[in-house]
Amino acid sequence: MALKPIVVPCPSCRQPSRFSADNPWRPFCSERCRSLDLGAWASEAYRVPAQSPPDGPVADDAASGPPH
């Protein structure tokens, strides 16, 4: 009995993509989708928003040394 290949949505185009060793671009469906994703990553299109620091002085415990 052969195992049925796992099919996942391509992260770029959302089309079905085989997630198996015979798909050299997995989890992407094609070389084009993989290249588009790499280009977006390299141009920093994928970012995690940072929280703004609080207003006021920043306490740096490491720079102040041991307590007196």
N, C-alpha and C positions, 0 to 999 in steps of 0.2 A: 504494500500500500504506500503510495507516494504522498508526501506531505503537501498540502495545498499552500502555495506561496502567500505570504502576508501582503496585503495591499493596503497602502496608506495614502492619504492625500499628499500631493507634492506641496512642500512649504511655499513655493512660489506661485504656482498656477492653480493649485487645489485639484488637479486632475489625478485620477488613480495612478499610483506608482508602485511597482513591485519592490518590496523591501527584502531582497534576497541577493545572494552572491553573484547571480547572473545579471544584476543591474549595476553597472560600474558607477552610476551617478547617485545611488541611493543616499538619502531618502528622496532625492529629486527624480523627476520623470525623464529628464534629458540633460544633456550637457549645457544647453542654452539656459535652462532654469538654474542649474548649479552656478553658471557664470554670472547670471544676473544677481543671484544672492551674494556671491563673493564680491561683486562690484559694489553692491549696497553696503556690505559690511566694511569694505575698504574705504568707502567715502563717508563712513561714520553715519550712515542713514539710520542705523539701529542704535538708539541711545536710551539710556535709563534716566529719567528725569531726576535731578538732584534736588534735595530740599535746600532752601535758602538758609544760610547761617543766621542765628539770632542776632539782633542788633545789640551793640554794646561790646565791651571788652571780652576777649576770648581768654579763658583761663588755660594755661598750658602747664599742667602739673609736672611734666618731665623737665621743663626748663627752669622751674623755680627751685629745684633742689630739695633736699630733705627739710622737714619742718624744724623750726628752732625750738 
